[in-house]
């Protein structure tokens, strides 16, 4: 039965050598490599990739146009109801 180098390694934690704190554990580098791909996106999600700015501009323009269209539509409906309410009040008295 053969054992690998990794299974033969003895894990120890060095707190201090001659009054100096040792460098970071090499496990952290190995741990970052074994992370899932979606966990590596955490820093990238907060930044927009500059190659995609035309898409974001187009989507932003579409969103603004849709919001303005809905606003104008609601304004027209409110204006029509206001006019109708004024006519009804004038007729009733």
PDB file of N, CA, C and O in Angstrom:
ATOM      1  N   UNK A   1       0.846  -1.175   0.000  1.00  0.00           N
ATOM      2  CA  UNK A   1       0.000   0.000   0.000  1.00  0.00           C
ATOM      3  C   UNK A   1       0.890   1.236   0.000  1.00  0.00           C
ATOM      4  O   UNK A   1       1.710   1.403   0.902  1.00  0.00           O
ATOM      5  N   UNK A   2       0.745   2.085  -0.973  1.00  0.00           N
ATOM      6  CA  UNK A   2       1.566   3.290  -1.055  1.00  0.00           C
ATOM      7  C   UNK A   2       0.786   4.465  -0.516  1.00  0.00           C
ATOM      8  O   UNK A   2      -0.428   4.566  -0.693  1.00  0.00           O
ATOM      9  N   UNK A   3       1.497   5.338   0.135  1.00  0.00           N
ATOM     10  CA  UNK A   3       0.869   6.549   0.661  1.00  0.00           C
ATOM     11  C   UNK A   3       1.447   7.749  -0.058  1.00  0.00           C
ATOM     12  O   UNK A   3       2.612   7.751  -0.456  1.00  0.00           O
ATOM     13  N   UNK A   4       0.636   8.751  -0.217  1.00  0.00           N
ATOM     14  CA  UNK A   4       1.097   9.956  -0.905  1.00  0.00           C
ATOM     15  C   UNK A   4       1.824  10.870   0.068  1.00  0.00           C
ATOM     16  O   UNK A   4       1.764  10.696   1.285  1.00  0.00           O
ATOM     17  N   UNK A   5       2.498  11.829  -0.496  1.00  0.00           N
ATOM     18  CA  UNK A   5       3.245  12.789   0.322  1.00  0.00           C
ATOM     19  C   UNK A   5       2.313  13.585   1.226  1.00  0.00           C
ATOM     20  O   UNK A   5       2.668  13.913   2.358  1.00  0.00           O
ATOM     21  N   UNK A   6       1.123  13.893   0.725  1.00  0.00           N
ATOM     22  CA  UNK A   6       0.174  14.696   1.493  1.00  0.00           C
ATOM     23  C   UNK A   6      -0.332  13.943   2.722  1.00  0.00           C
ATOM     24  O   UNK A   6      -0.543  14.545   3.776  1.00  0.00           O
ATOM     25  N   UNK A   7      -0.527  12.634   2.591  1.00  0.00           N
ATOM     26  CA  UNK A   7      -1.035  11.889   3.730  1.00  0.00           C
ATOM     27  C   UNK A   7       0.042  11.677   4.788  1.00  0.00           C
ATOM     28  O   UNK A   7      -0.286  11.409   5.944  1.00  0.00           O
ATOM     29  N   UNK A   8       1.319  11.789   4.422  1.00  0.00           N
ATOM     30  CA  UNK A   8       2.404  11.601   5.375  1.00  0.00           C
ATOM     31  C   UNK A   8       2.748  12.884   6.117  1.00  0.00           C
ATOM     32  O   UNK A   8       3.465  12.840   7.117  1.00  0.00           O
ATOM     33  N   UNK A   9       2.263  14.003   5.656  1.00  0.00           N
ATOM     34  CA  UNK A   9       2.608  15.278   6.276  1.00  0.00           C
ATOM     35  C   UNK A   9       2.000  15.365   7.674  1.00  0.00           C
ATOM     36  O   UNK A   9       0.863  14.953   7.906  1.00  0.00           O
ATOM     37  N   UNK A  10       2.777  15.903   8.583  1.00  0.00           N
ATOM     38  CA  UNK A  10       2.316  16.094   9.952  1.00  0.00           C
ATOM     39  C   UNK A  10       1.912  17.554  10.091  1.00  0.00           C
ATOM     40  O   UNK A  10       2.682  18.456   9.763  1.00  0.00           O
ATOM     41  N   UNK A  11       0.705  17.775  10.576  1.00  0.00           N
ATOM     42  CA  UNK A  11       0.229  19.139  10.722  1.00  0.00           C
ATOM     43  C   UNK A  11       0.630  19.681  12.087  1.00  0.00           C
ATOM     44  O   UNK A  11       0.336  19.083  13.122  1.00  0.00           O
ATOM     45  N   UNK A  12       1.299  20.813  12.067  1.00  0.00           N
ATOM     46  CA  UNK A  12       1.663  21.500  13.307  1.00  0.00           C
ATOM     47  C   UNK A  12       1.336  22.965  13.145  1.00  0.00           C
ATOM     48  O   UNK A  12       1.270  23.477  12.027  1.00  0.00           O
ATOM     49  N   UNK A  13       1.138  23.623  14.235  1.00  0.00           N
ATOM     50  CA  UNK A  13       0.862  25.056  14.216  1.00  0.00           C
ATOM     51  C   UNK A  13       1.988  25.760  14.966  1.00  0.00           C
ATOM     52  O   UNK A  13       2.195  25.534  16.158  1.00  0.00           O
ATOM     53  N   UNK A  14       2.703  26.610  14.251  1.00  0.00           N
ATOM     54  CA  UNK A  14       3.825  27.334  14.842  1.00  0.00           C
ATOM     55  C   UNK A  14       3.317  28.693  15.286  1.00  0.00           C
ATOM     56  O   UNK A  14       2.840  29.482  14.470  1.00  0.00           O
ATOM     57  N   UNK A  15       3.418  28.963  16.567  1.00  0.00           N
ATOM     58  CA  UNK A  15       2.941  30.234  17.086  1.00  0.00           C
ATOM     59  C   UNK A  15       4.014  31.310  17.009  1.00  0.00           C
ATOM     60  O   UNK A  15       3.720  32.470  16.720  1.00  0.00           O
ATOM     61  N   UNK A  16       5.259  30.922  17.270  1.00  0.00           N
ATOM     62  CA  UNK A  16       6.311  31.929  17.281  1.00  0.00           C
ATOM     63  C   UNK A  16       7.663  31.225  17.128  1.00  0.00           C
ATOM     64  O   UNK A  16       7.915  30.187  17.740  1.00  0.00           O
ATOM     65  N   UNK A  17       8.510  31.812  16.307  1.00  0.00           N
ATOM     66  CA  UNK A  17       9.869  31.307  16.154  1.00  0.00           C
ATOM     67  C   UNK A  17      10.814  32.462  16.424  1.00  0.00           C
ATOM     68  O   UNK A  17      10.820  33.450  15.691  1.00  0.00           O
ATOM     69  N   UNK A  18      11.608  32.342  17.469  1.00  0.00           N
ATOM     70  CA  UNK A  18      12.588  33.365  17.854  1.00  0.00           C
ATOM     71  C   UNK A  18      11.961  34.752  17.941  1.00  0.00           C
ATOM     72  O   UNK A  18      12.574  35.731  17.514  1.00  0.00           O
ATOM     73  N   UNK A  19      10.774  34.850  18.476  1.00  0.00           N
ATOM     74  CA  UNK A  19      10.119  36.131  18.674  1.00  0.00           C
ATOM     75  C   UNK A  19       9.443  36.695  17.436  1.00  0.00           C
ATOM     76  O   UNK A  19       8.897  37.797  17.492  1.00  0.00           O
ATOM     77  N   UNK A  20       9.462  35.976  16.319  1.00  0.00           N
ATOM     78  CA  UNK A  20       8.836  36.458  15.081  1.00  0.00           C
ATOM     79  C   UNK A  20       7.650  35.560  14.741  1.00  0.00           C
ATOM     80  O   UNK A  20       7.724  34.338  14.873  1.00  0.00           O
ATOM     81  N   UNK A  21       6.567  36.175  14.306  1.00  0.00           N
ATOM     82  CA  UNK A  21       5.380  35.425  13.911  1.00  0.00           C
ATOM     83  C   UNK A  21       5.620  34.877  12.507  1.00  0.00           C
ATOM     84  O   UNK A  21       6.075  35.622  11.639  1.00  0.00           O
ATOM     85  N   UNK A  22       5.331  33.602  12.255  1.00  0.00           N
ATOM     86  CA  UNK A  22       5.547  33.032  10.923  1.00  0.00           C
ATOM     87  C   UNK A  22       4.575  33.603   9.899  1.00  0.00           C
ATOM     88  O   UNK A  22       3.562  34.207  10.253  1.00  0.00           O
ATOM     89  N   UNK A  23       4.896  33.404   8.638  1.00  0.00           N
ATOM     90  CA  UNK A  23       4.036  33.872   7.543  1.00  0.00           C
ATOM     91  C   UNK A  23       2.738  33.080   7.515  1.00  0.00           C
ATOM     92  O   UNK A  23       2.570  32.122   8.270  1.00  0.00           O
ATOM     93  N   UNK A  24       1.838  33.478   6.658  1.00  0.00           N
ATOM     94  CA  UNK A  24       0.535  32.828   6.549  1.00  0.00           C
ATOM     95  C   UNK A  24       0.705  31.363   6.192  1.00  0.00           C
ATOM     96  O   UNK A  24       1.697  30.965   5.582  1.00  0.00           O
ATOM     97  N   UNK A  25      -0.278  30.576   6.580  1.00  0.00           N
ATOM     98  CA  UNK A  25      -0.245  29.144   6.324  1.00  0.00           C
ATOM     99  C   UNK A  25      -0.337  28.875   4.824  1.00  0.00           C
ATOM    100  O   UNK A  25      -1.053  29.583   4.115  1.00  0.00           O
ATOM    101  N   UNK A  26       0.370  27.872   4.336  1.00  0.00           N
ATOM    102  CA  UNK A  26       0.221  27.521   2.919  1.00  0.00           C
ATOM    103  C   UNK A  26      -1.126  26.882   2.627  1.00  0.00           C
ATOM    104  O   UNK A  26      -1.491  26.738   1.460  1.00  0.00           O
ATOM    105  N   UNK A  27      -1.876  26.494   3.654  1.00  0.00           N
ATOM    106  CA  UNK A  27      -3.198  25.901   3.455  1.00  0.00           C
ATOM    107  C   UNK A  27      -4.167  26.893   2.824  1.00  0.00           C
ATOM    108  O   UNK A  27      -5.072  26.503   2.087  1.00  0.00           O
ATOM    109  N   UNK A  28      -3.970  28.196   3.120  1.00  0.00           N
ATOM    110  CA  UNK A  28      -4.907  29.188   2.588  1.00  0.00           C
ATOM    111  C   UNK A  28      -4.845  29.231   1.064  1.00  0.00           C
ATOM    112  O   UNK A  28      -5.875  29.417   0.416  1.00  0.00           O
ATOM    113  N   UNK A  29      -3.665  29.065   0.482  1.00  0.00           N
ATOM    114  CA  UNK A  29      -3.552  29.045  -0.974  1.00  0.00           C
ATOM    115  C   UNK A  29      -4.223  27.800  -1.532  1.00  0.00           C
ATOM    116  O   UNK A  29      -4.916  27.854  -2.548  1.00  0.00           O
ATOM    117  N   UNK A  30      -4.009  26.681  -0.856  1.00  0.00           N
ATOM    118  CA  UNK A  30      -4.623  25.448  -1.321  1.00  0.00           C
ATOM    119  C   UNK A  30      -6.133  25.519  -1.134  1.00  0.00           C
ATOM    120  O   UNK A  30      -6.885  24.999  -1.957  1.00  0.00           O
ATOM    121  N   UNK A  31      -6.577  26.156  -0.063  1.00  0.00           N
ATOM    122  CA  UNK A  31      -8.004  26.292   0.206  1.00  0.00           C
ATOM    123  C   UNK A  31      -8.681  27.143  -0.863  1.00  0.00           C
ATOM    124  O   UNK A  31      -9.797  26.833  -1.281  1.00  0.00           O
ATOM    125  N   UNK A  32      -8.018  28.216  -1.312  1.00  0.00           N
ATOM    126  CA  UNK A  32      -8.625  29.074  -2.332  1.00  0.00           C
ATOM    127  C   UNK A  32      -8.741  28.359  -3.667  1.00  0.00           C
ATOM    128  O   UNK A  32      -9.622  28.675  -4.466  1.00  0.00           O
ATOM    129  N   UNK A  33      -7.857  27.394  -3.917  1.00  0.00           N
ATOM    130  CA  UNK A  33      -7.931  26.647  -5.174  1.00  0.00           C
ATOM    131  C   UNK A  33      -9.059  25.633  -5.141  1.00  0.00           C
ATOM    132  O   UNK A  33      -9.615  25.295  -6.186  1.00  0.00           O
ATOM    133  N   UNK A  34      -9.405  25.144  -3.962  1.00  0.00           N
ATOM    134  CA  UNK A  34     -10.462  24.144  -3.868  1.00  0.00           C
ATOM    135  C   UNK A  34     -11.842  24.773  -3.730  1.00  0.00           C
ATOM    136  O   UNK A  34     -12.836  24.051  -3.664  1.00  0.00           O
ATOM    137  N   UNK A  35     -11.926  26.080  -3.686  1.00  0.00           N
ATOM    138  CA  UNK A  35     -13.217  26.743  -3.561  1.00  0.00           C
ATOM    139  C   UNK A  35     -14.034  26.541  -4.828  1.00  0.00           C
ATOM    140  O   UNK A  35     -13.497  26.319  -5.913  1.00  0.00           O
ATOM    141  N   UNK A  36     -15.324  26.622  -4.661  1.00  0.00           N
ATOM    142  CA  UNK A  36     -16.218  26.499  -5.799  1.00  0.00           C
ATOM    143  C   UNK A  36     -16.057  27.719  -6.708  1.00  0.00           C
ATOM    144  O   UNK A  36     -15.711  28.796  -6.222  1.00  0.00           O
ATOM    145  N   UNK A  37     -16.297  27.579  -8.007  1.00  0.00           N
ATOM    146  CA  UNK A  37     -16.141  28.723  -8.924  1.00  0.00           C
ATOM    147  C   UNK A  37     -17.015  29.923  -8.549  1.00  0.00           C
ATOM    148  O   UNK A  37     -16.579  31.065  -8.695  1.00  0.00           O
ATOM    149  N   UNK A  38     -18.228  29.687  -8.074  1.00  0.00           N
ATOM    150  CA  UNK A  38     -19.103  30.811  -7.733  1.00  0.00           C
ATOM    151  C   UNK A  38     -18.586  31.566  -6.532  1.00  0.00           C
ATOM    152  O   UNK A  38     -18.920  32.739  -6.371  1.00  0.00           O
ATOM    153  N   UNK A  39     -17.786  30.947  -5.679  1.00  0.00           N
ATOM    154  CA  UNK A  39     -17.231  31.658  -4.537  1.00  0.00           C
ATOM    155  C   UNK A  39     -16.122  32.606  -4.964  1.00  0.00           C
ATOM    156  O   UNK A  39     -15.842  33.582  -4.268  1.00  0.00           O
ATOM    157  N   UNK A  40     -15.488  32.335  -6.098  1.00  0.00           N
ATOM    158  CA  UNK A  40     -14.439  33.219  -6.594  1.00  0.00           C
ATOM    159  C   UNK A  40     -15.011  34.465  -7.258  1.00  0.00           C
ATOM    160  O   UNK A  40     -14.260  35.388  -7.573  1.00  0.00           O
ATOM    161  N   UNK A  41     -16.310  34.511  -7.474  1.00  0.00           N
ATOM    162  CA  UNK A  41     -16.948  35.662  -8.126  1.00  0.00           C
ATOM    163  C   UNK A  41     -17.248  36.785  -7.151  1.00  0.00           C
ATOM    164  O   UNK A  41     -17.670  37.857  -7.585  1.00  0.00           O
ATOM    165  N   UNK A  42     -17.053  36.592  -5.863  1.00  0.00           N
ATOM    166  CA  UNK A  42     -17.490  37.575  -4.878  1.00  0.00           C
ATOM    167  C   UNK A  42     -16.918  38.960  -5.155  1.00  0.00           C
ATOM    168  O   UNK A  42     -17.644  39.948  -5.048  1.00  0.00           O
ATOM    169  N   UNK A  43     -15.658  39.060  -5.504  1.00  0.00           N
ATOM    170  CA  UNK A  43     -15.073  40.361  -5.795  1.00  0.00           C
ATOM    171  C   UNK A  43     -15.499  40.899  -7.139  1.00  0.00           C
ATOM    172  O   UNK A  43     -15.569  42.114  -7.327  1.00  0.00           O
ATOM    173  N   UNK A  44     -15.782  40.021  -8.071  1.00  0.00           N
ATOM    174  CA  UNK A  44     -16.127  40.455  -9.425  1.00  0.00           C
ATOM    175  C   UNK A  44     -17.560  40.946  -9.538  1.00  0.00           C
ATOM    176  O   UNK A  44     -17.864  41.764 -10.407  1.00  0.00           O
ATOM    177  N   UNK A  45     -18.437  40.468  -8.685  1.00  0.00           N
ATOM    178  CA  UNK A  45     -19.848  40.844  -8.784  1.00  0.00           C
ATOM    179  C   UNK A  45     -20.019  42.334  -8.514  1.00  0.00           C
ATOM    180  O   UNK A  45     -20.903  42.966  -9.091  1.00  0.00           O
ATOM    181  N   UNK A  46     -19.198  42.898  -7.657  1.00  0.00           N
ATOM    182  CA  UNK A  46     -19.329  44.310  -7.306  1.00  0.00           C
ATOM    183  C   UNK A  46     -18.793  45.234  -8.397  1.00  0.00           C
ATOM    184  O   UNK A  46     -19.074  46.432  -8.377  1.00  0.00           O
ATOM    185  N   UNK A  47     -18.034  44.704  -9.338  1.00  0.00           N
ATOM    186  CA  UNK A  47     -17.455  45.522 -10.396  1.00  0.00           C
ATOM    187  C   UNK A  47     -18.076  45.133 -11.736  1.00  0.00           C
ATOM    188  O   UNK A  47     -18.223  43.951 -12.047  1.00  0.00           O
ATOM    189  N   UNK A  48     -18.429  46.130 -12.508  1.00  0.00           N
ATOM    190  CA  UNK A  48     -18.952  45.868 -13.839  1.00  0.00           C
ATOM    191  C   UNK A  48     -17.785  45.787 -14.812  1.00  0.00           C
ATOM    192  O   UNK A  48     -16.875  46.616 -14.779  1.00  0.00           O
ATOM    193  N   UNK A  49     -17.822  44.795 -15.665  1.00  0.00           N
ATOM    194  CA  UNK A  49     -16.769  44.625 -16.650  1.00  0.00           C
ATOM    195  C   UNK A  49     -16.904  45.716 -17.702  1.00  0.00           C
ATOM    196  O   UNK A  49     -17.993  45.946 -18.228  1.00  0.00           O
ATOM    197  N   UNK A  50     -15.803  46.383 -18.007  1.00  0.00           N
ATOM    198  CA  UNK A  50     -15.854  47.523 -18.933  1.00  0.00           C
ATOM    199  C   UNK A  50     -16.197  47.102 -20.357  1.00  0.00           C
ATOM    200  O   UNK A  50     -16.610  47.940 -21.158  1.00  0.00           O
ATOM    201  N   UNK A  51     -16.038  45.842 -20.684  1.00  0.00           N
ATOM    202  CA  UNK A  51     -16.373  45.393 -22.042  1.00  0.00           C
ATOM    203  C   UNK A  51     -17.875  45.378 -22.282  1.00  0.00           C
ATOM    204  O   UNK A  51     -18.314  45.383 -23.432  1.00  0.00           O
ATOM    205  N   UNK A  52     -18.659  45.361 -21.231  1.00  0.00           N
ATOM    206  CA  UNK A  52     -20.096  45.239 -21.371  1.00  0.00           C
ATOM    207  C   UNK A  52     -20.815  46.586 -21.277  1.00  0.00           C
ATOM    208  O   UNK A  52     -22.044  46.599 -21.211  1.00  0.00           O
ATOM    209  N   UNK A  53     -20.111  47.715 -21.267  1.00  0.00           N
ATOM    210  CA  UNK A  53     -20.793  48.994 -21.077  1.00  0.00           C
ATOM    211  C   UNK A  53     -21.806  49.311 -22.172  1.00  0.00           C
ATOM    212  O   UNK A  53     -22.821  49.937 -21.865  1.00  0.00           O
ATOM    213  N   UNK A  54     -21.597  48.916 -23.436  1.00  0.00           N
ATOM    214  CA  UNK A  54     -22.663  49.205 -24.418  1.00  0.00           C
ATOM    215  C   UNK A  54     -23.973  48.492 -24.079  1.00  0.00           C
ATOM    216  O   UNK A  54     -25.055  49.050 -24.266  1.00  0.00           O
ATOM    217  N   UNK A  55     -23.873  47.266 -23.584  1.00  0.00           N
ATOM    218  CA  UNK A  55     -25.083  46.547 -23.212  1.00  0.00           C
ATOM    219  C   UNK A  55     -25.795  47.246 -22.062  1.00  0.00           C
ATOM    220  O   UNK A  55     -27.018  47.382 -22.085  1.00  0.00           O
ATOM    221  N   UNK A  56     -25.038  47.694 -21.045  1.00  0.00           N
ATOM    222  CA  UNK A  56     -25.644  48.375 -19.907  1.00  0.00           C
ATOM    223  C   UNK A  56     -26.271  49.703 -20.332  1.00  0.00           C
ATOM    224  O   UNK A  56     -27.307  50.096 -19.796  1.00  0.00           O
ATOM    225  N   UNK A  57     -25.653  50.393 -21.287  1.00  0.00           N
ATOM    226  CA  UNK A  57     -26.232  51.650 -21.778  1.00  0.00           C
ATOM    227  C   UNK A  57     -27.554  51.384 -22.491  1.00  0.00           C
ATOM    228  O   UNK A  57     -28.539  52.087 -22.264  1.00  0.00           O
ATOM    229  N   UNK A  58     -27.573  50.372 -23.350  1.00  0.00           N
ATOM    230  CA  UNK A  58     -28.800  50.038 -24.081  1.00  0.00           C
ATOM    231  C   UNK A  58     -29.894  49.609 -23.105  1.00  0.00           C
ATOM    232  O   UNK A  58     -31.038  50.045 -23.227  1.00  0.00           O
ATOM    233  N   UNK A  59     -29.548  48.756 -22.140  1.00  0.00           N
ATOM    234  CA  UNK A  59     -30.545  48.325 -21.155  1.00  0.00           C
ATOM    235  C   UNK A  59     -31.030  49.493 -20.297  1.00  0.00           C
ATOM    236  O   UNK A  59     -32.206  49.551 -19.939  1.00  0.00           O
ATOM    237  N   UNK A  60     -30.143  50.410 -19.971  1.00  0.00           N
ATOM    238  CA  UNK A  60     -30.536  51.580 -19.203  1.00  0.00           C
ATOM    239  C   UNK A  60     -31.481  52.476 -19.979  1.00  0.00           C
ATOM    240  O   UNK A  60     -32.453  52.989 -19.423  1.00  0.00           O
ATOM    241  N   UNK A  61     -31.201  52.668 -21.267  1.00  0.00           N
ATOM    242  CA  UNK A  61     -32.079  53.490 -22.111  1.00  0.00           C
ATOM    243  C   UNK A  61     -33.452  52.835 -22.223  1.00  0.00           C
ATOM    244  O   UNK A  61     -34.476  53.514 -22.143  1.00  0.00           O
ATOM    245  N   UNK A  62     -33.473  51.526 -22.406  1.00  0.00           N
ATOM    246  CA  UNK A  62     -34.758  50.813 -22.494  1.00  0.00           C
ATOM    247  C   UNK A  62     -35.534  50.958 -21.187  1.00  0.00           C
ATOM    248  O   UNK A  62     -36.744  51.184 -21.205  1.00  0.00           O
ATOM    249  N   UNK A  63     -34.846  50.828 -20.056  1.00  0.00           N
ATOM    250  CA  UNK A  63     -35.515  50.961 -18.761  1.00  0.00           C
ATOM    251  C   UNK A  63     -36.080  52.364 -18.575  1.00  0.00           C
ATOM    252  O   UNK A  63     -37.199  52.514 -18.086  1.00  0.00           O
ATOM    253  N   UNK A  64     -35.332  53.386 -18.954  1.00  0.00           N
ATOM    254  CA  UNK A  64     -35.802  54.768 -18.819  1.00  0.00           C
ATOM    255  C   UNK A  64     -37.014  55.007 -19.721  1.00  0.00           C
ATOM    256  O   UNK A  64     -37.986  55.636 -19.304  1.00  0.00           O
ATOM    257  N   UNK A  65     -36.956  54.505 -20.955  1.00  0.00           N
ATOM    258  CA  UNK A  65     -38.077  54.680 -21.877  1.00  0.00           C
ATOM    259  C   UNK A  65     -39.328  53.986 -21.333  1.00  0.00           C
ATOM    260  O   UNK A  65     -40.427  54.536 -21.406  1.00  0.00           O
ATOM    261  N   UNK A  66     -39.158  52.776 -20.785  1.00  0.00           N
ATOM    262  CA  UNK A  66     -40.313  52.077 -20.216  1.00  0.00           C
ATOM    263  C   UNK A  66     -40.892  52.830 -19.025  1.00  0.00           C
ATOM    264  O   UNK A  66     -42.110  52.954 -18.899  1.00  0.00           O
ATOM    265  N   UNK A  67     -40.024  53.332 -18.152  1.00  0.00           N
ATOM    266  CA  UNK A  67     -40.520  54.094 -17.000  1.00  0.00           C
ATOM    267  C   UNK A  67     -41.233  55.371 -17.431  1.00  0.00           C
ATOM    268  O   UNK A  67     -42.274  55.719 -16.872  1.00  0.00           O
ATOM    269  N   UNK A  68     -40.687  56.065 -18.410  1.00  0.00           N
ATOM    270  CA  UNK A  68     -41.341  57.277 -18.903  1.00  0.00           C
ATOM    271  C   UNK A  68     -42.677  56.954 -19.570  1.00  0.00           C
ATOM    272  O   UNK A  68     -43.646  57.696 -19.412  1.00  0.00           O
ATOM    273  N   UNK A  69     -42.729  55.861 -20.309  1.00  0.00           N
ATOM    274  CA  UNK A  69     -43.978  55.460 -20.967  1.00  0.00           C
ATOM    275  C   UNK A  69     -45.054  55.148 -19.932  1.00  0.00           C
ATOM    276  O   UNK A  69     -46.199  55.578 -20.073  1.00  0.00           O
ATOM    277  N   UNK A  70     -44.691  54.408 -18.905  1.00  0.00           N
ATOM    278  CA  UNK A  70     -45.661  54.084 -17.854  1.00  0.00           C
ATOM    279  C   UNK A  70     -46.097  55.363 -17.140  1.00  0.00           C
ATOM    280  O   UNK A  70     -47.277  55.524 -16.825  1.00  0.00           O
ATOM    281  N   UNK A  71     -45.162  56.267 -16.884  1.00  0.00           N
ATOM    282  CA  UNK A  71     -45.509  57.531 -16.229  1.00  0.00           C
ATOM    283  C   UNK A  71     -46.453  58.380 -17.054  1.00  0.00           C
ATOM    284  O   UNK A  71     -47.414  58.939 -16.526  1.00  0.00           O
ATOM    285  N   UNK A  72     -46.184  58.482 -18.343  1.00  0.00           N
ATOM    286  CA  UNK A  72     -47.067  59.266 -19.225  1.00  0.00           C
ATOM    287  C   UNK A  72     -48.449  58.607 -19.304  1.00  0.00           C
ATOM    288  O   UNK A  72     -49.468  59.296 -19.276  1.00  0.00           O
ATOM    289  N   UNK A  73     -48.481  57.301 -19.400  1.00  0.00           N
ATOM    290  CA  UNK A  73     -49.758  56.580 -19.455  1.00  0.00           C
ATOM    291  C   UNK A  73     -50.577  56.818 -18.188  1.00  0.00           C
ATOM    292  O   UNK A  73     -51.772  57.102 -18.262  1.00  0.00           O
ATOM    293  N   UNK A  74     -49.937  56.703 -17.034  1.00  0.00           N
ATOM    294  CA  UNK A  74     -50.655  56.964 -15.778  1.00  0.00           C
ATOM    295  C   UNK A  74     -51.092  58.422 -15.678  1.00  0.00           C
ATOM    296  O   UNK A  74     -52.163  58.712 -15.144  1.00  0.00           O
ATOM    297  N   UNK A  75     -50.278  59.335 -16.182  1.00  0.00           N
ATOM    298  CA  UNK A  75     -50.655  60.751 -16.182  1.00  0.00           C
ATOM    299  C   UNK A  75     -51.863  61.022 -17.059  1.00  0.00           C
ATOM    300  O   UNK A  75     -52.738  61.806 -16.692  1.00  0.00           O
ATOM    301  N   UNK A  76     -51.915  60.378 -18.214  1.00  0.00           N
ATOM    302  CA  UNK A  76     -53.065  60.558 -19.118  1.00  0.00           C
ATOM    303  C   UNK A  76     -54.335  60.006 -18.476  1.00  0.00           C
ATOM    304  O   UNK A  76     -55.394  60.630 -18.541  1.00  0.00           O
ATOM    305  N   UNK A  77     -54.220  58.827 -17.853  1.00  0.00           N
ATOM    306  CA  UNK A  77     -55.404  58.252 -17.179  1.00  0.00           C
ATOM    307  C   UNK A  77     -55.881  59.172 -16.056  1.00  0.00           C
ATOM    308  O   UNK A  77     -57.083  59.388 -15.902  1.00  0.00           O
ATOM    309  N   UNK A  78     -54.941  59.717 -15.267  1.00  0.00           N
ATOM    310  CA  UNK A  78     -55.320  60.637 -14.193  1.00  0.00           C
ATOM    311  C   UNK A  78     -55.983  61.893 -14.758  1.00  0.00           C
ATOM    312  O   UNK A  78     -56.959  62.379 -14.188  1.00  0.00           O
ATOM    313  N   UNK A  79     -55.474  62.420 -15.858  1.00  0.00           N
ATOM    314  CA  UNK A  79     -56.046  63.610 -16.486  1.00  0.00           C
ATOM    315  C   UNK A  79     -57.455  63.336 -17.002  1.00  0.00           C
ATOM    316  O   UNK A  79     -58.344  64.173 -16.843  1.00  0.00           O
ATOM    317  N   UNK A  80     -57.665  62.180 -17.614  1.00  0.00           N
ATOM    318  CA  UNK A  80     -58.999  61.829 -18.121  1.00  0.00           C
ATOM    319  C   UNK A  80     -59.995  61.715 -16.965  1.00  0.00           C
ATOM    320  O   UNK A  80     -61.108  62.232 -17.052  1.00  0.00           O
ATOM    321  N   UNK A  81     -59.600  61.043 -15.891  1.00  0.00           N
ATOM    322  CA  UNK A  81     -60.507  60.927 -14.748  1.00  0.00           C
ATOM    323  C   UNK A  81     -60.772  62.284 -14.108  1.00  0.00           C
ATOM    324  O   UNK A  81     -61.881  62.530 -13.634  1.00  0.00           O
ATOM    325  N   UNK A  82     -59.793  63.157 -14.084  1.00  0.00           N
ATOM    326  CA  UNK A  82     -60.004  64.491 -13.520  1.00  0.00           C
ATOM    327  C   UNK A  82     -61.010  65.281 -14.356  1.00  0.00           C
ATOM    328  O   UNK A  82     -61.884  65.954 -13.811  1.00  0.00           O
ATOM    329  N   UNK A  83     -60.883  65.197 -15.662  1.00  0.00           N
ATOM    330  CA  UNK A  83     -61.814  65.902 -16.551  1.00  0.00           C
ATOM    331  C   UNK A  83     -63.227  65.332 -16.405  1.00  0.00           C
ATOM    332  O   UNK A  83     -64.200  66.078 -16.309  1.00  0.00           O
ATOM    333  N   UNK A  84     -63.326  63.985 -16.390  1.00  0.00           N
ATOM    334  CA  UNK A  84     -64.647  63.360 -16.233  1.00  0.00           C
ATOM    335  C   UNK A  84     -65.268  63.724 -14.895  1.00  0.00           C
ATOM    336  O   UNK A  84     -66.469  63.984 -14.825  1.00  0.00           O
ATOM    337  N   UNK A  85     -64.473  63.746 -13.834  1.00  0.00           N
ATOM    338  CA  UNK A  85     -64.986  64.111 -12.518  1.00  0.00           C
ATOM    339  C   UNK A  85     -65.474  65.561 -12.517  1.00  0.00           C
ATOM    340  O   UNK A  85     -66.473  65.878 -11.873  1.00  0.00           O
ATOM    341  N   UNK A  86     -64.774  66.440 -13.235  1.00  0.00           N
ATOM    342  CA  UNK A  86     -65.206  67.833 -13.331  1.00  0.00           C
ATOM    343  C   UNK A  86     -66.522  67.980 -14.077  1.00  0.00           C
ATOM    344  O   UNK A  86     -67.381  68.764 -13.674  1.00  0.00           O
ATOM    345  N   UNK A  87     -66.687  67.221 -15.177  1.00  0.00           N
ATOM    346  CA  UNK A  87     -67.955  67.258 -15.913  1.00  0.00           C
ATOM    347  C   UNK A  87     -69.100  66.729 -15.070  1.00  0.00           C
ATOM    348  O   UNK A  87     -70.190  67.301 -15.067  1.00  0.00           O
ATOM    349  N   UNK A  88     -68.858  65.641 -14.355  1.00  0.00           N
ATOM    350  CA  UNK A  88     -69.917  65.050 -13.527  1.00  0.00           C
ATOM    351  C   UNK A  88     -70.306  66.019 -12.405  1.00  0.00           C
ATOM    352  O   UNK A  88     -71.492  66.168 -12.108  1.00  0.00           O
ATOM    353  N   UNK A  89     -69.339  66.667 -11.788  1.00  0.00           N
ATOM    354  CA  UNK A  89     -69.653  67.636 -10.741  1.00  0.00           C
ATOM    355  C   UNK A  89     -70.422  68.834 -11.313  1.00  0.00           C
ATOM    356  O   UNK A  89     -71.313  69.376 -10.659  1.00  0.00           O
ATOM    357  N   UNK A  90     -70.068  69.243 -12.545  1.00  0.00           N
ATOM    358  CA  UNK A  90     -70.770  70.372 -13.173  1.00  0.00           C
ATOM    359  C   UNK A  90     -72.230  70.004 -13.481  1.00  0.00           C
ATOM    360  O   UNK A  90     -73.133  70.826 -13.325  1.00  0.00           O
ATOM    361  N   UNK A  91     -72.445  68.750 -13.922  1.00  0.00           N
ATOM    362  CA  UNK A  91     -73.806  68.330 -14.255  1.00  0.00           C
ATOM    363  C   UNK A  91     -74.659  68.123 -13.005  1.00  0.00           C
ATOM    364  O   UNK A  91     -75.840  68.471 -12.981  1.00  0.00           O
ATOM    365  N   UNK A  92     -74.050  67.555 -11.973  1.00  0.00           N
ATOM    366  CA  UNK A  92     -74.808  67.279 -10.759  1.00  0.00           C
ATOM    367  C   UNK A  92     -75.040  68.566  -9.944  1.00  0.00           C
ATOM    368  O   UNK A  92     -76.099  68.750  -9.345  1.00  0.00           O
ATOM    369  N   UNK A  93     -74.100  69.387  -9.936  1.00  0.00           N
ATOM    370  CA  UNK A  93     -74.394  70.564  -9.315  1.00  0.00           C
ATOM    371  C   UNK A  93     -73.681  71.371  -8.412  1.00  0.00           C
ATOM    372  O   UNK A  93     -74.181  72.412  -7.987  1.00  0.00           O
TER     373      UNK A  93
END
